[in-house]
Amino acid sequence: MNDQDLVREYVDRNSESAFAELVHRHINFVYSAAFRYAGNSPDAEDVTQAVFVILAKKAANLRRRATLTGWLYETTRFTAAALLRSRIRQRVREQNAYMQSTLNDPEPNGVWQQLAPILEQAMGRLNEKERALLALRLFDGKTAAETAALLGLREGAAHKRTARALEKLRRFFLQRGIHSSTALISETISANSMQAAPAALAKSVTALAIARGAAAPASTLTLIKGTTKIMAWSKVKTAVAAGITVLFAAGTITVVLRQIQNHRLPSGMSKIAAAPVSTMPPDLKSNLVLYFNFDSQPSADKLTDLSGQGNNGDAVNVQWTADGHRGGALTLSPNDSHIRVSNNDSLNPPQFTLYAWIKTSRADHYWRRIFDKGLFHNEFALSVAGDWTKWNPPAKFRGFIDFETLKSVATKSRRSVADGQWHQIVATYDGQDKRLFVDGQLQGTTHCPDISLGNNLDLVIGGFTDPDPQNDDPHASFDGSLDEVMMFNRALSPEEVQSLYHSQN
């Protein structure tokens, strides 16, 4: 029996065995996709349970689908998004060990270790039909002929669409420093993307879903409710987009835009254009000690700190642009460009988070600072890496992100970010461990519990603080654009970092 037969059997006869077969058939697929989003097994199990409860509730509307793979994949994406939104309000589990830096602990399959952290981000850049196609081919292991039959396509058309979708993935990975062919990407994802769900999960998921979530814990019910809202809003956006396409030709776009402006978003969903500080949960806003969003042009090169802490900055040799990641941005050049913030106690917390969106194409022998508080004077530096004679070759990590504190091993990103694209860069220290994130994904962790931070030097963004001429190079300023620069007086959790990434991206 195919998926359509099983769904009809479940809907028409309330067949528990038919639904159990659907769970058995698809649970590894759903769990694997959920795990790639959540980064840990407990959250992946929560997402998987919620997805199958939603399937049970909506089964009557799915009777005409020959395969559930595409629908399950989209629902898993929506459910994972709802989970990430809820996790921003909690300090919860760390991401799983496979997210650790491959530079410090290399794995046998280097290509998969590069692709895995950003695979779902890449899939999100495809349209829904392309995702359904690749989900069948790469995740579900269907042949081209099987995929074509399930999607109602000619086999030749399925081949062409698959090739186009893989080429989009290849370009996405290339922009992030991952050089690979479409054939290797396809082979790597097919071989590594699926993992077995915990043995007892299928049984518990089946029982919970058949009961339509009646016995589900409050957290799962909240997740189901959040996912349903996201799915409903997705349908609204699709309908509005289709309406715009038709009405453009009729010359009535003004009316449509007015209707869009007046449309209310589902409860709990904020408009993307809103400033992040106004939409942050209170526990995040209360920990902000510095925030520049650069949305308005600096007056007399003065920058106002939006955190409320009064850490205003002086901009030196910078240019303002309206073309930032979100609103405006500052563009710096390698000519002693920087932002200087006068030292005070709020900039010397025992725990902290450094946060910025950056765009640069510069990868050379200089270490180009993003943040600097006097690396050689008991503080920190966050940089785009240059050359070091102890590396072999010295330029091995050019363009990588490097997070340093005195008397501890540097924590590095897995890849270069000098690709001319916007990237979220986050560095945290919780008093025990340093962590580095790029685009919401954990790059590496360095254990350093014995360092003592604090000095009386200014915080410099985009340049060097160090007054020692041997360490300071005025020509090694950051070369590129900065946006959404923040500092917190605690270490954000991996879930909070990822949630901020999605909300600002």
C-alpha positions as CSV (number, residue, x, y, z in Angstrom):
1,M,0.0,0.0,0.0
2,N,1.3,3.5,-0.8
3,D,0.9,6.5,1.4
4,Q,-2.4,7.5,-0.2
5,D,-3.9,4.1,0.5
6,L,-2.7,4.1,4.1
7,V,-4.1,7.7,4.7
8,R,-7.5,6.7,3.3
9,E,-7.5,3.5,5.4
10,Y,-6.8,5.5,8.5
11,V,-9.4,8.3,7.7
12,D,-12.2,6.0,6.5
13,R,-11.8,3.1,9.0
14,N,-9.8,4.7,11.8
15,S,-7.2,2.0,11.2
16,E,-4.5,2.3,13.9
17,S,-2.4,-0.3,12.0
18,A,-2.5,1.9,8.8
19,F,-1.3,4.9,10.8
20,A,1.4,2.8,12.6
21,E,2.7,1.8,9.1
22,L,2.9,5.5,8.1
23,V,4.9,6.2,11.2
24,H,7.1,3.2,10.6
25,R,7.7,4.3,7.0
26,H,8.6,7.9,7.7
27,I,9.8,8.3,11.2
28,N,13.5,8.1,10.4
29,F,13.0,10.7,7.7
30,V,11.2,13.1,10.0
31,Y,13.5,12.5,12.9
32,S,16.6,13.1,10.8
33,A,15.3,16.4,9.4
34,A,14.3,17.5,12.9
35,F,17.7,16.6,14.3
36,R,19.5,18.7,11.6
37,Y,17.4,21.7,12.7
38,A,17.5,21.1,16.5
39,G,21.0,19.7,16.9
40,N,20.0,17.4,19.7
41,S,18.0,14.2,20.2
42,P,15.4,15.4,22.8
43,D,14.3,18.4,20.8
44,A,14.3,16.2,17.6
45,E,12.0,13.8,19.3
46,D,9.6,16.6,20.4
47,V,9.4,17.9,16.8
48,T,8.8,14.3,15.5
49,Q,6.0,13.7,17.9
50,A,4.4,17.1,17.0
51,V,4.6,16.4,13.3
52,F,2.8,13.1,13.5
53,V,0.1,14.5,15.7
54,I,-0.5,17.2,13.1
55,L,-0.5,14.4,10.4
56,A,-3.3,12.6,12.4
57,K,-5.3,15.8,12.7
58,K,-5.0,16.8,9.0
59,A,-5.1,13.3,7.5
60,A,-8.5,13.9,6.0
61,N,-7.1,16.8,3.9
62,L,-4.2,14.6,2.6
63,R,-6.2,11.8,1.0
64,R,-5.2,12.8,-2.6
65,R,-1.4,12.8,-2.0
66,A,0.4,9.9,-3.5
67,T,3.3,10.4,-1.1
68,L,3.6,12.3,2.2
69,T,7.3,12.9,1.9
70,G,7.0,16.5,0.8
71,W,4.2,17.4,3.2
72,L,6.1,15.8,6.1
73,Y,9.3,17.7,5.2
74,E,7.5,21.1,5.1
75,T,5.7,20.3,8.4
76,T,9.0,19.3,10.0
77,R,10.5,22.6,8.9
78,F,7.6,24.6,10.3
79,T,7.6,22.7,13.6
80,A,11.4,23.1,14.0
81,A,10.9,26.9,13.4
82,A,8.2,26.9,16.1
83,L,10.6,25.1,18.4
84,L,13.4,27.6,17.8
85,R,11.0,30.5,18.5
86,S,10.1,29.0,21.9
87,R,13.7,28.1,22.8
88,I,14.8,31.8,22.6
89,R,13.1,32.2,26.0
90,Q,15.0,29.4,27.7
91,R,18.6,28.5,28.5
92,V,18.3,24.8,27.6
93,R,20.4,22.0,26.1
94,E,23.7,22.4,24.3
95,Q,23.9,21.3,20.7
96,N,25.0,17.8,20.0
97,A,28.7,16.7,19.7
98,Y,28.6,16.5,15.9
99,M,28.4,20.3,15.8
100,Q,31.9,20.6,17.3
101,S,34.6,22.1,15.2
102,T,36.0,19.8,12.5
103,L,39.3,21.8,12.7
104,N,40.0,20.5,16.2
105,D,38.3,17.1,15.9
106,P,38.1,16.1,12.3
107,E,35.6,13.4,11.2
108,P,36.2,10.8,8.5
109,N,33.5,12.3,6.2
110,G,34.8,15.9,5.9
111,V,32.3,16.9,3.2
112,W,29.3,15.9,5.3
113,Q,30.7,17.7,8.4
114,Q,30.8,20.9,6.2
115,L,27.4,20.4,4.7
116,A,25.4,19.2,7.7
117,P,25.3,22.4,9.8
118,I,23.9,24.5,6.9
119,L,22.0,21.8,4.9
120,E,18.6,22.9,6.1
121,Q,19.4,26.5,5.6
122,A,20.3,25.6,2.0
123,M,17.1,23.6,1.5
124,G,15.2,26.6,2.7
125,R,16.4,28.6,-0.3
126,L,14.7,26.1,-2.7
127,N,11.0,26.3,-3.5
128,E,8.6,23.8,-2.0
129,K,8.4,21.6,-5.1
130,E,12.2,21.4,-5.3
131,R,12.4,20.5,-1.6
132,A,9.8,17.7,-2.1
133,L,11.8,16.4,-5.1
134,L,15.2,16.3,-3.2
135,A,13.5,14.9,-0.1
136,L,12.3,11.9,-2.1
137,R,15.6,11.5,-4.0
138,L,18.2,12.2,-1.3
139,F,16.5,11.6,2.0
140,D,14.0,8.9,1.1
141,G,16.2,7.1,-1.3
142,K,13.7,6.9,-4.2
143,T,14.9,6.4,-7.7
144,A,14.3,8.9,-10.4
145,A,11.5,6.8,-11.9
146,E,9.8,6.3,-8.5
147,T,10.1,10.1,-7.7
148,A,8.6,11.0,-11.1
149,A,5.7,8.6,-10.6
150,L,4.9,9.9,-7.1
151,L,5.1,13.6,-8.2
152,G,3.2,13.0,-11.5
153,L,6.2,14.0,-13.6
154,R,7.9,12.5,-16.7
155,E,11.2,10.9,-15.7
156,G,13.2,13.2,-17.9
157,A,11.6,16.2,-16.3
158,A,12.3,14.8,-12.8
159,H,16.0,14.4,-13.8
160,K,16.2,18.1,-15.0
161,R,14.5,19.5,-11.9
162,T,16.7,17.5,-9.7
163,A,19.8,18.8,-11.5
164,R,18.6,22.4,-11.2
165,A,17.9,22.0,-7.5
166,L,21.3,20.4,-6.8
167,E,23.0,23.2,-8.7
168,K,21.2,25.7,-6.5
169,L,22.6,23.9,-3.4
170,R,26.1,23.8,-4.9
171,R,26.0,27.6,-5.5
172,F,24.7,28.1,-1.9
173,F,27.6,26.0,-0.4
174,L,30.2,27.6,-2.7
175,Q,29.2,31.1,-1.4
176,R,30.0,29.8,2.0
177,G,33.4,28.4,1.1
178,I,32.4,24.8,0.4
179,H,33.7,23.7,-2.9
180,S,32.0,20.5,-4.2
181,S,30.3,19.1,-7.3
182,T,26.6,18.4,-7.5
183,A,27.4,14.7,-7.8
184,L,29.4,14.7,-4.6
185,I,26.8,16.8,-2.8
186,S,24.1,14.3,-3.9
187,E,26.1,11.3,-2.9
188,T,27.1,12.8,0.5
189,I,23.6,13.8,1.5
190,S,22.2,10.5,0.4
191,A,24.7,8.6,2.4
192,N,24.6,10.6,5.6
193,S,21.4,12.5,6.0
194,M,19.2,9.7,7.4
195,Q,19.7,8.3,10.9
196,A,17.6,5.9,12.9
197,A,15.1,7.4,15.3
198,P,15.3,6.0,18.9
199,A,13.7,2.5,19.0
200,A,10.9,3.4,21.4
201,L,9.9,6.6,19.5
202,A,7.8,5.1,16.8
203,K,5.5,3.4,19.4
204,S,5.1,6.5,21.5
205,V,4.5,8.7,18.4
206,T,1.9,6.4,17.1
207,A,0.0,6.3,20.4
208,L,0.2,10.0,20.8
209,A,-0.9,10.8,17.3
210,I,-3.8,8.4,17.2
211,A,-5.1,10.1,20.3
212,R,-4.7,13.5,18.4
213,G,-2.3,14.7,21.1
214,A,-4.8,14.3,23.9
215,A,-2.1,12.9,26.3
216,A,0.7,15.1,25.0
217,P,2.7,17.2,27.4
218,A,2.1,21.0,27.5
219,S,5.4,21.7,25.6
220,T,4.3,19.4,22.7
221,L,0.8,21.0,22.6
222,T,2.4,24.5,22.5
223,L,4.7,23.3,19.7
224,I,1.7,21.9,17.7
225,K,-0.2,25.2,18.2
226,G,2.8,27.3,17.1
227,T,3.4,25.1,14.0
228,T,-0.3,25.3,13.0
229,K,0.0,29.1,13.1
230,I,3.1,29.2,11.0
231,M,1.4,26.8,8.5
232,A,-1.7,29.0,8.3
233,W,0.4,32.1,7.8
234,S,2.4,30.4,5.1
235,K,-0.8,29.7,3.2
236,V,-1.8,33.4,3.6
237,K,1.5,34.5,2.1
238,T,1.1,32.1,-0.8
239,A,-2.4,33.3,-1.5
240,V,-1.4,37.0,-1.3
241,A,1.6,36.4,-3.6
242,A,-0.7,34.7,-6.1
243,G,-3.1,37.6,-5.9
244,I,-0.3,40.1,-6.5
245,T,0.8,38.3,-9.6
246,V,-2.7,38.5,-11.1
247,L,-3.4,42.0,-10.0
248,F,-0.1,43.5,-11.2
249,A,-1.4,42.8,-14.7
250,A,-4.6,44.6,-13.9
251,G,-2.9,47.6,-12.5
252,T,-4.5,47.3,-9.1
253,I,-1.4,46.7,-7.0
254,T,-2.2,49.7,-4.7
255,V,-5.3,48.0,-3.4
256,V,-3.5,44.7,-2.8
257,L,-0.7,46.4,-0.9
258,R,-3.2,48.2,1.3
259,Q,-4.9,44.8,2.0
260,I,-1.5,43.3,2.9
261,Q,-0.7,46.2,5.2
262,N,-4.0,45.8,7.0
263,H,-3.7,42.0,7.3
264,R,-3.1,40.9,10.9
265,L,-0.3,38.4,11.5
266,P,-1.1,35.4,13.6
267,S,-0.7,36.0,17.3
268,G,2.9,35.8,18.5
269,M,4.5,36.5,15.1
270,S,6.3,39.8,14.7
271,K,6.8,41.6,11.4
272,I,10.3,41.0,10.1
273,A,11.0,44.7,9.5
274,A,10.6,45.5,13.3
275,A,13.9,46.4,15.0
276,P,15.2,43.3,16.9
277,V,15.7,45.2,20.2
278,S,12.0,45.9,20.2
279,T,11.0,42.3,19.6
280,M,13.6,40.6,21.9
281,P,12.3,38.7,24.9
282,P,12.8,40.8,28.1
283,D,15.6,38.4,29.4
284,L,17.7,39.2,26.3
285,K,17.0,43.0,26.4
286,S,17.9,43.1,30.0
287,N,21.4,41.6,29.3
288,L,22.3,44.0,26.4
289,V,25.1,46.3,27.3
290,L,25.8,47.6,23.8
291,Y,23.7,47.8,20.6
292,F,24.3,49.7,17.3
293,N,21.9,49.0,14.5
294,F,23.2,51.7,12.1
295,D,19.8,52.3,10.7
296,S,20.3,56.1,10.6
297,Q,23.3,58.0,9.5
298,P,25.7,59.0,12.3
299,S,25.5,62.6,13.3
300,A,29.0,64.1,13.6
301,D,30.4,60.6,13.6
302,K,28.6,59.9,16.9
303,L,26.8,56.6,17.4
304,T,24.0,56.2,20.0
305,D,23.9,53.0,22.1
306,L,20.4,51.6,21.8
307,S,20.9,49.2,24.8
308,G,20.2,52.0,27.2
309,Q,23.6,51.6,28.9
310,G,25.0,54.8,27.5
311,N,27.9,53.1,25.7
312,N,27.9,55.5,22.8
313,G,30.6,55.2,20.2
314,D,32.8,57.5,18.1
315,A,33.0,56.4,14.4
316,V,36.4,57.0,12.7
317,N,36.9,56.9,8.9
318,V,33.7,55.0,8.3
319,Q,30.9,55.4,5.7
320,W,27.2,54.9,6.2
321,T,25.2,52.9,3.7
322,A,21.4,52.3,3.6
323,D,22.2,48.8,2.1
324,G,22.8,46.9,5.3
325,H,21.7,43.4,6.3
326,R,18.7,45.0,8.1
327,G,18.3,48.7,7.3
328,G,21.6,50.7,7.3
329,A,25.1,49.6,8.0
330,L,28.6,51.0,8.4
331,T,31.3,50.3,5.8
332,L,34.9,50.2,7.0
333,S,38.1,50.2,5.0
334,P,41.7,49.1,5.9
335,N,42.7,52.7,6.7
336,D,42.3,52.8,10.5
337,S,38.5,52.7,10.3
338,H,36.9,51.8,13.6
339,I,34.3,52.5,16.2
340,R,35.6,53.4,19.7
341,V,33.5,52.9,22.8
342,S,35.0,54.3,26.1
343,N,35.8,51.8,28.8
344,N,33.5,51.3,31.7
345,D,32.5,48.5,34.1
346,S,29.6,47.3,31.9
347,L,32.1,46.4,29.1
348,N,34.1,44.1,31.4
349,P,31.6,41.4,32.4
350,P,32.9,38.0,33.6
351,Q,30.6,36.4,31.0
352,F,29.7,37.9,27.7
353,T,28.4,37.5,24.1
354,L,29.8,39.4,21.1
355,Y,27.4,39.7,18.2
356,A,27.5,41.2,14.7
357,W,26.5,40.7,11.1
358,I,29.4,41.2,8.8
359,K,30.1,41.2,5.1
360,T,33.6,41.1,3.7
361,S,35.5,39.8,0.7
362,R,38.9,40.5,2.2
363,A,41.1,37.6,3.2
364,D,44.8,38.5,3.4
365,H,47.7,38.2,5.8
366,Y,46.3,40.8,8.3
367,W,44.1,39.9,11.2
368,R,41.1,42.1,10.7
369,R,39.3,42.8,14.0
370,I,35.6,42.7,14.5
371,F,35.8,43.3,18.2
372,D,38.9,44.1,20.3
373,K,39.2,44.9,24.0
374,G,42.9,44.4,24.3
375,L,43.7,40.8,23.5
376,F,47.2,41.1,25.1
377,H,45.8,42.9,28.2
378,N,43.6,40.2,29.7
379,E,40.6,40.6,27.4
380,F,39.3,39.3,24.0
381,A,39.5,39.8,20.3
382,L,37.2,38.5,17.5
383,S,38.7,38.7,14.1
384,V,38.8,37.6,10.4
385,A,41.9,35.6,10.5
386,G,45.1,36.4,8.5
387,D,48.4,34.5,8.4
388,W,50.4,32.9,11.2
389,T,53.9,31.4,10.8
390,K,53.0,28.3,12.9
391,W,50.3,27.3,10.5
392,N,51.2,25.1,7.6
393,P,50.8,26.8,5.3
394,P,50.7,30.2,7.0
395,A,47.6,31.2,5.1
396,K,45.7,28.0,6.0
397,F,42.9,29.8,7.8
398,R,42.7,33.1,5.9
399,G,39.2,34.5,6.0
400,F,38.1,32.2,8.9
401,I,36.7,33.7,12.1
402,D,39.0,33.6,15.1
403,F,37.9,34.1,18.7
404,E,40.7,34.7,21.1
405,T,41.3,35.4,24.8
406,L,44.7,35.6,26.4
407,K,46.1,32.4,27.7
408,S,43.7,30.2,25.9
409,V,43.6,28.3,22.6
410,A,41.9,30.3,19.8
411,T,38.4,29.0,18.7
412,K,38.1,29.0,14.9
413,S,35.2,28.7,12.4
414,R,35.1,25.8,10.0
415,R,35.3,27.9,6.9
416,S,36.1,31.3,5.5
417,V,33.4,34.0,5.6
418,A,35.2,36.3,3.1
419,D,32.7,35.6,0.3
420,G,31.0,39.0,0.0
421,Q,27.8,37.6,1.7
422,W,26.2,38.7,5.1
423,H,27.1,36.4,8.0
424,Q,26.0,36.3,11.6
425,I,29.1,36.1,13.9
426,V,28.6,35.3,17.6
427,A,31.2,34.6,20.2
428,T,30.3,33.7,23.8
429,Y,32.1,33.0,27.1
430,D,30.3,31.6,30.1
431,G,33.2,31.6,32.6
432,Q,34.1,28.0,31.6
433,D,33.9,27.7,27.8
434,K,34.3,29.9,24.7
435,R,32.0,29.2,21.8
436,L,32.0,30.5,18.3
437,F,28.9,30.5,16.0
438,V,28.6,31.4,12.3
439,D,25.1,31.8,10.8
440,G,23.5,30.3,13.9
441,Q,25.6,27.1,13.8
442,L,28.1,26.2,16.5
443,Q,31.6,26.1,15.0
444,G,33.7,25.1,18.0
445,T,34.1,25.1,21.8
446,T,37.3,25.8,23.8
447,H,37.4,24.9,27.5
448,C,39.2,27.7,29.4
449,P,38.0,28.0,33.0
450,D,41.0,29.8,34.5
451,I,41.2,33.0,32.5
452,S,40.7,36.3,34.3
453,L,39.1,39.0,32.1
454,G,39.0,42.8,32.5
455,N,41.1,45.9,31.8
456,N,40.7,49.6,31.4
457,L,41.1,49.8,27.7
458,D,38.3,51.0,25.3
459,L,36.3,48.6,23.3
460,V,37.1,49.0,19.6
461,I,34.8,47.6,16.9
462,G,36.4,47.1,13.5
463,G,40.0,47.9,14.6
464,F,42.7,47.4,17.2
465,T,42.6,48.5,20.9
466,D,46.1,47.5,21.8
467,P,48.3,50.7,22.4
468,D,51.5,48.6,21.9
469,P,52.8,49.5,18.4
470,Q,54.1,46.0,18.1
471,N,50.6,44.6,18.3
472,D,48.6,47.5,16.8
473,D,48.4,47.9,13.0
474,P,46.3,50.8,11.9
475,H,46.1,49.4,8.4
476,A,44.5,46.1,9.6
477,S,41.1,47.5,10.2
478,F,38.1,45.4,9.3
479,D,37.4,45.7,5.5
480,G,33.7,45.4,4.8
481,S,30.4,46.2,6.3
482,L,29.1,45.8,9.9
483,D,25.5,45.7,11.0
484,E,23.5,44.8,14.2
485,V,26.5,45.0,16.5
486,M,25.6,43.9,20.0
487,M,27.3,42.9,23.3
488,F,25.5,41.0,26.1
489,N,26.7,40.5,29.7
490,R,26.1,36.8,29.6
491,A,26.7,33.9,27.3
492,L,23.7,33.3,24.9
493,S,22.7,29.7,24.5
494,P,23.0,27.9,21.1
495,E,19.2,28.0,20.8
496,E,19.1,31.8,21.4
497,V,21.9,32.4,18.9
498,Q,20.0,30.3,16.3
499,S,16.7,31.9,17.0
500,L,18.2,35.4,16.6
501,Y,19.8,34.2,13.3
502,H,16.4,33.1,12.0
503,S,14.6,36.2,13.2
504,Q,17.1,38.5,11.6
505,N,17.5,36.5,8.4
